[in-house]
Amino acid sequence: MRTAYRFNVFGRIYSIERTVSRWVAFLHGTDGKRGPADFVVPDFISESELEQYLYDLFHESATPTNGDVRRLD
């Protein structure tokens, strides 16, 4: 089973996918393609904690115009 979530993380778009036993992160490029993200989401992080985890991980990337992490539907 695979579940995917998309987030706008301070202006960059990431997908976090849950496979059976782990999270896999992808960065979406400006060309519409996605590639592996350069970070790991620990397996014990729950779906409800993803947004806060990404905020904590990337908070130094915040700018006056991109100051938040938002889940995209």
N, CA, C and O of each residue as an XYZ file, in Angstrom:
292
protein
N       0.829     -1.173      0.000
C       0.000      0.000      0.000
C       0.879      1.244      0.000
O       1.867      1.305      0.731
N       0.532      2.221     -0.802
C       1.303      3.454     -0.909
C       0.357      4.640     -0.724
O      -0.698      4.713     -1.354
N       0.748      5.554      0.138
C      -0.020      6.755      0.397
C       0.896      7.947      0.172
O       2.041      7.938      0.625
N       0.413      8.972     -0.518
C       1.245     10.133     -0.832
C       0.609     11.420     -0.313
O      -0.613     11.571     -0.314
N       1.452     12.330      0.122
C       1.042     13.642      0.600
C       1.936     14.683     -0.054
O       3.137     14.461     -0.206
N       1.359     15.822     -0.445
C       2.136     16.897     -1.057
C       2.126     18.107     -0.138
O       1.119     18.416      0.498
N       3.270     18.788     -0.081
C       3.421     19.945      0.783
C       4.139     21.068      0.055
O       5.053     20.829     -0.734
N       3.715     22.295      0.330
C       4.467     23.475     -0.063
C       5.300     23.831      1.165
O       4.770     24.241      2.197
N       6.604     23.667      1.033
C       7.519     23.884      2.155
C       8.327     25.145      1.854
O       9.349     25.086      1.172
N       7.865     26.279      2.365
C       8.536     27.552      2.160
C       8.805     27.809      0.679
O       9.883     28.271      0.304
N       7.814     27.505     -0.155
C       7.904     27.779     -1.581
C       8.391     26.639     -2.446
O       8.380     26.760     -3.671
N       8.816     25.542     -1.859
C       9.243     24.370     -2.627
C       8.217     23.257     -2.422
O       7.670     23.098     -1.331
N       7.965     22.495     -3.476
C       6.944     21.449     -3.413
C       7.616     20.096     -3.202
O       8.518     19.705     -3.943
N       7.149     19.392     -2.167
C       7.646     18.059     -1.846
C       6.478     17.081     -1.791
O       5.361     17.441     -1.419
N       6.760     15.843     -2.169
C       5.832     14.733     -1.950
C       6.475     13.807     -0.935
O       7.669     13.515     -1.005
N       5.676     13.355     -0.002
C       6.122     12.378      0.987
C       5.219     11.169      0.804
O       4.002     11.264      0.961
N       5.817     10.040      0.473
C       5.036      8.828      0.224
C       5.349      7.781      1.276
O       6.497      7.572      1.666
N       4.283      7.133      1.719
C       4.436      6.053      2.704
C       4.321      4.735      1.967
O       3.301      4.449      1.339
N       5.375      3.932      2.045
C       5.299      2.570      1.552
C       4.923      1.718      2.754
O       4.538      2.262      3.789
N       5.021      0.448      2.650
C       4.607     -0.422      3.753
C       5.318     -0.075      5.061
O       4.685     -0.053      6.116
N       6.607      0.193      5.007
C       7.344      0.356      6.257
C       8.159      1.640      6.367
O       8.836      1.842      7.375
N       8.114      2.526      5.346
C       8.954      3.717      5.449
C       8.390      4.874      4.629
O       7.540      4.696      3.756
N       8.896      6.064      4.944
C       8.571      7.268      4.192
C       9.628      7.490      3.128
O      10.810      7.233      3.359
N       9.207      7.968      1.959
C      10.120      8.332      0.876
C       9.765      9.748      0.448
O       8.599     10.042      0.187
N      10.768     10.636      0.374
C      10.536     12.041      0.058
C      11.021     12.375     -1.347
O      12.066     11.893     -1.786
N      10.246     13.210     -2.052
C      10.584     13.653     -3.403
C      10.450     15.163     -3.485
O       9.554     15.750     -2.878
N      11.348     15.792     -4.242
C      11.290     17.219     -4.532
C      10.748     17.388     -5.939
O      11.214     16.726     -6.866
N       9.766     18.269     -6.110
C       9.203     18.563     -7.420
C       9.954     19.749     -8.010
O      10.032     20.810     -7.392
N      10.508     19.566     -9.207
C      11.254     20.631     -9.865
C      10.346     21.578    -10.617
O       9.154     21.316    -10.776
N      10.912     22.680    -11.079
C      10.153     23.673    -11.838
C       9.748     23.140    -13.208
O       8.851     23.688    -13.848
N      10.403     22.076    -13.657
C      10.075     21.466    -14.955
C       8.956     20.436    -14.845
O       8.593     19.806    -15.838
N       8.406     20.261    -13.642
C       7.317     19.312    -13.443
C       7.768     17.912    -13.074
O       6.949     17.058    -12.735
N       9.070     17.677    -13.140
C       9.590     16.355    -12.773
C       9.879     16.326    -11.284
O      10.064     17.362    -10.646
N       9.914     15.118    -10.748
C      10.269     14.978     -9.340
C      11.469     14.061     -9.223
O      11.668     13.151    -10.028
N      12.252     14.322     -8.212
C      13.435     13.514     -7.949
C      13.560     13.286     -6.463
O      12.806     13.861     -5.677
N      14.496     12.460     -6.072
C      14.676     12.185     -4.638
C      15.007     13.469     -3.877
O      15.798     14.291     -4.342
N      14.412     13.628     -2.735
C      14.721     14.771     -1.867
C      15.964     14.438     -1.058
O      16.293     13.271     -0.847
N      16.634     15.463     -0.618
C      17.902     15.280      0.109
C      17.694     15.283      1.624
O      18.448     15.922      2.358
N      16.678     14.574      2.081
C      16.434     14.424      3.515
C      15.645     13.139      3.743
O      15.074     12.560      2.819
N      15.631     12.722      4.980
C      14.947     11.484      5.368
C      13.852     11.819      6.366
O      14.041     12.639      7.264
N      12.714     11.181      6.197
C      11.636     11.285      7.178
C      11.678      9.991      7.994
O      11.490      8.908      7.438
N      11.919     10.087      9.299
C      11.981      8.873     10.118
C      10.679      8.073     10.043
O       9.593      8.641      9.928
N      10.806      6.770     10.111
C       9.659      5.877     10.006
C       8.617      6.098     11.101
O       7.433      5.842     10.886
N       9.041      6.565     12.257
C       8.106      6.713     13.378
C       7.238      7.971     13.278
O       6.308      8.136     14.067
N       7.527      8.860     12.322
C       6.709     10.065     12.148
C       5.349      9.648     11.583
O       5.282      8.921     10.592
N       4.284     10.103     12.206
C       2.946      9.767     11.713
C       2.524     10.765     10.641
O       3.134     11.825     10.499
N       1.494     10.431      9.896
C       0.975     11.316      8.842
C       0.588     12.668      9.426
O       0.825     13.699      8.796
N       0.009     12.682     10.596
C      -0.432     13.938     11.213
C       0.737     14.808     11.681
O       0.547     15.992     11.959
N       1.932     14.244     11.771
C       3.113     14.980     12.215
C       3.992     15.471     11.065
O       4.967     16.184     11.301
N       3.662     15.098      9.820
C       4.518     15.435      8.684
C       4.700     16.944      8.515
O       5.823     17.413      8.331
N       3.626     17.696      8.574
C       3.703     19.144      8.369
C       4.629     19.796      9.395
O       5.466     20.623      9.033
N       4.490     19.437     10.646
C       5.350     20.001     11.694
C       6.795     19.545     11.526
O       7.718     20.332     11.738
N       7.003     18.294     11.152
C       8.356     17.778     10.917
C       9.050     18.584      9.809
O      10.203     18.988      9.960
N       8.337     18.815      8.692
C       8.911     19.578      7.585
C       9.193     21.017      8.002
O      10.210     21.584      7.603
N       8.315     21.611      8.791
C       8.545     22.961      9.302
C       9.815     22.999     10.148
O      10.666     23.869      9.963
N       9.935     22.064     11.065
C      11.107     22.020     11.941
C      12.391     21.798     11.142
O      13.428     22.379     11.464
N      12.331     20.974     10.120
C      13.497     20.639      9.323
C      13.954     21.812      8.454
O      15.154     22.034      8.294
N      13.008     22.559      7.897
C      13.333     23.599      6.915
C      13.050     25.022      7.383
O      13.030     25.929      6.551
N      12.832     25.257      8.657
C      12.446     26.584      9.131
C      13.441     27.680      8.740
O      13.048     28.841      8.633
N      14.694     27.351      8.529
C      15.683     28.365      8.142
C      15.479     28.838      6.705
O      16.079     29.832      6.298
N      14.641     28.143      5.927
C      14.341     28.535      4.547
C      13.185     29.520      4.462
O      12.833     29.960      3.367
N      12.597     29.870      5.582
C      11.453     30.787      5.582
C      11.874     32.168      5.098
O      12.969     32.645      5.398
N      10.976     32.799      4.341
C      11.180     34.173      3.876
C       9.917     34.962      4.199
O       8.901     34.370      4.563
N       9.961     36.284      4.073
C       8.741     37.069      4.335
C       7.564     36.681      3.429
O       6.409     36.805      3.834
N       7.847     36.219      2.218
C       6.763     35.846      1.306
C       6.447     34.359      1.331
O       5.366     33.962      0.897
N       7.348     33.533      1.820
C       7.124     32.086      1.944
C       7.483     31.667      3.361
O       8.553     31.107      3.600
N       6.589     31.939      4.292
C       6.894     31.717      5.690
C       6.175     30.584      6.345
O       5.998     30.583      7.563
N       5.743     29.590      5.547
C       4.972     28.523      6.169
C       5.087     27.211      5.373
O       5.573     27.176      4.243
N       4.628     26.164      6.007
C       4.500     24.851      5.372
C       3.006     24.561      5.277
O       2.278     24.643      6.266
N       2.560     24.218      4.063
C       1.134     23.927      3.865
C       0.969     22.597      3.152
O       1.681     22.289      2.196
N       0.038     21.835      3.625
C      -0.307     20.599      2.925
C      -1.166     20.957      1.718
O      -2.094     21.759      1.821
N      -0.849     20.358      0.578
C      -1.600     20.600     -0.652
C      -2.529     19.426     -0.897
O      -2.137     18.272     -0.726
N      -3.746     19.713     -1.293
C      -4.707     18.625     -1.564
C      -4.732     18.269     -3.023
O      -5.479     17.379     -3.429
